Amino acid sequence: MGFKRLLKKVIKKRPQMTTNENSEPIYLNLLTDFGFKKIFGEENSKEILIDFLNEILRPKGIQLSSIYYQNTELIGKQDSVRSVFFDLYCKTSEGEDIIVEIQRASQLYFKDRTVAYASAAIQKQTQKRKDWNYQLKPVYLIAIMDFAFKEEFGLTDKLLNYVQLTDLESGNIFYQKLLLVYLKIGKFTKTEEELETHFDKWLYLIRNLGQLQEIPIQLKESIFMSVMEKAKVGKLSKSDRFLYDQSLKAYRDNYAALETARYEGKVEGKVENTQEIAINLINLGASLELISQATGLNVEDIEKLKDSMK
């Protein structure tokens, strides 16, 4: 089967973003870049973000009462050190760093990336000042993943994983101030009728908001009503609607292309042949970032491969 014909087949099978393909969506899809940042990343979103983060951090005894949005770009101190870009970056009034990343596709070095991002926040605390005695403030990184880590990554097969530095012999936590949280939202499959906890409702909303045509009874709480009011597509300005449409298109294209790459790998019996998958995606005009997500190849290698095809 030709690759483009295969792509059309996968697109045809993909989940629809609304209950009616021909109707206008009522609410934003929160798994798009625009939708996620619109609901959680604006100045008037603090109460919403705090409520969501507290549901994630409460099991570790962490309760947030205030946050301050920070510049999502951390610039390297030297020309040889690259800058990093977070999806969301906040501080508490106590100076604790909170990084939130949403990742929609498996990436070969995603675990390394989360550690690098947390390390960048720690490094920022070491800026030169005369009175610094090496005391660090806590850094919490929360990765919301629409995929699951493979078994060899060392995480249990749970919806939510908490990772800290521990003593290998005793299992005791060695360092409390660095916490990596991995939320595998793709594993959440509860229906509206099965929602029990406040956290259940949050996950259901994030996974399904873009498809809802009306407010479910279980979500008629003030915080969720605030989210849904803020997420109304009809309230977007013309420029924001354009940005959202582009973000939604990228989300759908990425889904289709990634599914096609996986499917072709299975059909051809070449799941491990990442170079061939990369070539197919290059021929389709996929972005370097998407190809990197689908194959695990770094951007430099993809560019070299692209040049060799000319």
Secondary structure, DSSP 4 states (H G I P E B T S, - for coil): --HHHHHHHHHHHSPPSSSSTTSPPSB--TTSHHHHHHHHSSGGGHHHHHHHHHHHHGGGT------EE--SEEPPSSTTSPPEE-SEEEE-TT--EEEEEEE-S--TTHHHHHHHHHHHHHHHTT---TT--S----EEEEEEESS---GGG---SSSEEEEEEE-TTT--EEEEEEEEEEEEGGG----GGG--SHHHHHHHHHHHGGG-SS--GGG-SHHHHHHHHHTBGGGS-HHHHHHHHHHHHHHHHHHHHHHHHHHHHHHHT-TT-HHHHHHHHHHTT--HHHHHHHH---HHHHHHHHHHT-
